[in-house]
Amino acid sequence: MVHEMIHIICGNWGQDLTEKNMATWEYKPADIDEETGEVYDTADVYIRCKNCATIHFLDDHIESEVRE
């Protein structure tokens, strides 16, 4: 297996968000009705730049994979 490397840059500020203490992330699970199984809202990952407070939605740029 190859050592992973990823670069995440804030598009508004140009800050490298992989630098320590420059970003936070949050995972919001999907909102699913327990009785019907209907999906009201899909899961999301948010990345927030601590330099300019821009919130980036990961699924705007990377295709999500749904596992059943």
NUKEFI-962741 format. One record per atom (N, C-alpha, C): residue in one letter; x, y, z. Coordinates in steps of 0.2 Angstrom, whole numbers, padded with zeros to 4 digits, always signed. Layout:
AXYZ/...
// end
This chain:
M+0004-0006+0000/M+0000+0000+0000/M+0004+0006+0000/V+0003+0011-0004/V+0006+0017-0005/V+0004+0022+0001/H+0009+0026+0004/H+0007+0031+0009/H+0003+0036+0006/E-0003+0038+0009/E-0007+0042+0006/E-0005+0050+0007/M-0006+0054+0002/M-0005+0061+0003/M-0011+0065+0000/I-0013+0070+0003/I-0019+0074+0001/I-0017+0081+0002/H-0019+0085-0003/H-0018+0092-0002/H-0025+0095-0002/I-0027+0099+0003/I-0033+0102+0004/I-0032+0110+0005/I-0034+0114+0000/I-0032+0121+0000/I-0039+0125+0000/C-0039+0130+0005/C-0045+0134+0005/C-0045+0138-0002/G-0051+0138-0005/G-0052+0141-0012/G-0052+0149-0011/N-0054+0151-0005/N-0055+0158-0004/N-0049+0162-0001/W-0045+0158+0003/W-0039+0161+0006/W-0033+0158+0003/G-0033+0152+0001/G-0027+0149-0002/G-0023+0146+0004/Q-0026+0145+0010/Q-0022+0142+0015/Q-0022+0134+0014/D-0016+0131+0016/D-0016+0124+0015/D-0019+0121+0022/L-0025+0118+0021/L-0029+0116+0027/L-0026+0109+0030/T-0021+0106+0027/T-0018+0100+0030/T-0013+0102+0035/E-0011+0109+0035/E-0006+0111+0041/E-0010+0111+0047/K-0006+0109+0053/K-0009+0108+0059/K-0013+0114+0062/N-0019+0113+0064/N-0023+0119+0067/N-0025+0124+0062/M-0026+0122+0056/M-0028+0127+0051/M-0035+0125+0048/A-0038+0119+0051/A-0045+0117+0049/A-0048+0112+0054/T-0054+0112+0054/T-0058+0107+0057/T-0063+0104+0053/W-0065+0098+0054/W-0070+0094+0050/W-0075+0092+0054/E-0081+0091+0051/E-0087+0088+0055/E-0090+0083+0050/Y-0092+0077+0053/Y-0096+0073+0049/Y-0103+0073+0052/K-0108+0074+0047/K-0115+0074+0049/K-0118+0068+0045/P-0121+0063+0050/P-0124+0057+0047/P-0130+0058+0043/A-0132+0054+0039/A-0138+0054+0035/A-0144+0055+0039/D-0149+0058+0037/D-0155+0059+0041/D-0160+0054+0038/I-0162+0048+0041/I-0166+0043+0038/I-0171+0042+0043/D-0177+0041+0040/D-0183+0039+0044/D-0183+0032+0046/E-0183+0031+0053/E-0182+0024+0056/E-0187+0019+0054/E-0193+0022+0053/E-0199+0018+0051/E-0199+0016+0044/T-0199+0021+0040/T-0199+0020+0032/T-0193+0019+0029/G-0187+0021+0032/G-0181+0020+0028/G-0180+0026+0023/E-0184+0031+0023/E-0184+0036+0018/E-0178+0041+0020/V-0174+0042+0015/V-0168+0047+0017/V-0170+0054+0016/Y-0170+0058+0021/Y-0172+0065+0021/Y-0166+0069+0019/D-0160+0067+0021/D-0154+0071+0019/D-0148+0066+0020/T-0144+0067+0015/T-0138+0062+0014/T-0133+0065+0019/A-0128+0060+0020/A-0122+0062+0025/A-0118+0067+0022/D-0115+0071+0026/D-0110+0076+0023/D-0104+0077+0028/V-0099+0079+0024/V-0092+0081+0028/V-0091+0088+0027/Y-0090+0092+0032/Y-0089+0099+0031/Y-0081+0100+0034/I-0078+0104+0030/I-0071+0106+0032/I-0071+0114+0033/R-0069+0116+0038/R-0069+0124+0040/R-0062+0126+0040/C-0061+0131+0036/C-0054+0135+0036/C-0054+0139+0043/K-0049+0138+0047/K-0049+0142+0053/K-0046+0149+0051/N-0043+0150+0045/N-0041+0157+0044/N-0046+0162+0042/C-0051+0159+0038/C-0056+0164+0035/C-0063+0161+0037/A-0064+0156+0040/A-0070+0153+0042/A-0075+0150+0037/T-0072+0150+0031/T-0076+0147+0025/T-0077+0139+0027/I-0083+0137+0025/I-0085+0130+0026/I-0086+0127+0019/H-0082+0122+0018/H-0082+0118+0012/H-0085+0112+0013/F-0089+0110+0008/F-0093+0104+0008/F-0090+0099+0004/L-0087+0093+0007/L-0083+0089+0003/L-0087+0086-0003/D-0093+0084-0002/D-0097+0081-0007/D-0098+0086-0014/D-0096+0092-0013/D-0097+0097-0019/D-0091+0095-0024/H-0086+0092-0021/H-0080+0091-0025/H-0078+0083-0026/I-0080+0079-0022/I-0078+0072-0022/I-0085+0068-0022/E-0085+0063-0026/E-0091+0059-0027/E-0092+0054-0020/S-0098+0054-0018/S-0098+0050-0012/S-0100+0043-0014/E-0098+0038-0009/E-0100+0031-0010/E-0105+0029-0004/V-0110+0026-0006/V-0115+0024-0001/V-0114+0017-0001/R-0113+0015+0006/R-0113+0007+0007/R-0119+0005+0011/E-0122+0000+0008/E-0128-0003+0012/E-0127-0008+0016/
// end
